[in-house]
Amino acid sequence: MNLEELLKSVQDKWGRETVNAILKKIDEQDIKWDGTLRRSISYEQAPDGNITFLMADYGQFQDQGVNGVSNNRQSTFSFRITSIGGVAHFIKPWANSKGLNNWAVARSIVRKGIKPRPFFNDVIEARLNTLGLDIEQAMVQYMEDQIRKYNAQ
């Protein structure tokens, strides 16, 4: 295996382990309703080896939270007062499954916001050091193997 293939392999392994860490965090925080978000967590590896993590679009609101009209969380997302109808529409299946009025829940969400439950970005960032160490170890092993091959000639 050449060095490029080895590094891609290390990054691929790190991507799989990071997805598992994200799923574990989702389970710990009980961020699930019908499993759509959990099933959407994945990664793609580009031909150059770089990893991109993916999830359902709404996951970023769960991960980072949303500012409500009456509070100011440290989130990049916020509701406009006209958002109640849209929120009510999107949460209707969830609210119905809990026996709740989707309009009342939507008003509360728009007013108070959504508390962040970091499970995605924080996990990826926390695991970046692990990737660096794994790459370092792989490169050291590769170099040692090359030296052994050279000395065996």
N, C-alpha and C positions, 0 to 999 in steps of 0.2 A: 504494500500500500504506500503510495507516495504521500508527501506531506499535505498536499491540498485535500486529498481524499480523507486523510486522517483528521484534519481540522473540520471538514464538513461532517464527519461522523461524530466528532465531539459535540459540535453545535446541534446536530440532530438529536443526540441523546439528551442534551441540556433542554432542548425544546420539549421533548416528551416528558421529562421530569418536571419542567415548569408547568406544563398543562396539568399534570397530576397534582402539583402543589396548589394551583388555582382551584381545581375541583375540590380538594381537601378544604380549602378556606371557604368555599361556597357551602360545603356541608357543615362546617363548624359554625358558620353564621346563620345557618338555616335560610339561605337565600334561594328558595325554590318554591315554586307553586306547581307548575305542570312539567317542569324539567327542561323547558325550551332553552333557557339561558345556559344551564349546565351542559346540555347537548351541543350548544353552539361554540363552546370553548375548544379551540383548535390552534394549530400553527401551520405555517407554510415555510418551506425552506427554498430560497432562491438558488439558482445555479451557482452563485458565488458563495453560498453557504449561509448567508444572512437569514435570520429567523424573523418572521412577522407573526404576531399573535392575533387571533381573531375571536370575536364574540358577537352575539346579537347586538344590534344598534342600541337597544334600550339598556343594555348592561352598563354602559358608561354612566347613566343616571343613577343606577344602584351603586356603582363603584365610587363615584365622586360626589353623589348627593346633588340636590337641586335647591337653589335659594327659593324660599317662599316669598310672597308679597309682604308679609309682616316680619320677616327676619332676614338676617344677612349672614348666611353660612359662607364659608370660604370656598365656594364652588364657581366654576366657570359657567354653570347652567342656571337659568332662572326662569320663572313663570311670568307671563304677562297676565293681567287681570282677565283678558279675553280668552285665556287658555282653559277655562273650566269645562267647556263643552268637549274639547278635544281630549282632555284628561278623562272625563266621564266615559267617553266612548271607548278609549283604550283600556281602561281598567274594568269595564263592565263584566267580562267573563270572570275575572278574579273576584270582584265584589259579589257577584251572584253566587259563586261557589262558597263564599263565606257568609251568605245571607245578609249582605250589607247593601245599602242604597248607594249605587255608584255615584250619584250626584252629590250626596252628602260627603262621601269619601273624597271625591274630586275637589270639592270646596275646601275641605280640610288640608288636602295635599297642597293646593295652590296657595293657601294662606300660610301654612307652616313650612312647606317645603318637604324634601325627602332627606332624611339623615344619611350621610355617606356610610357605606359599609364596604370599606376597601378590601377587595378580593382579587383585583386584576393588576393594576399598575404597581401597587405596593409590593405584591408578590414577585412580579417580574424584576422590579428594581432591586429587591432584596436578594434575588438570585444571581444578579450580574457578577458579583464577586466569585461565585461558584464557577461561572463560565470562565472567568479569567484564570482561576486556579486550574480548572480542567484543561484549558488550552496550554497553560504552562507545563503541566505534567505530561501532556501528550507530546509536546515539542521536545522536552527533556528525554523522554523515552525514545522518540524518533532519532534524536541525535546520538544517544547511546547505542542504538541499534546500528546506525550508520558507521559509527566508530568501530564497533565489534566486527561488522562486515569488512571494513577496510583493513583491520588488523589481522583478520583471518586469511586474507589474500597472500 
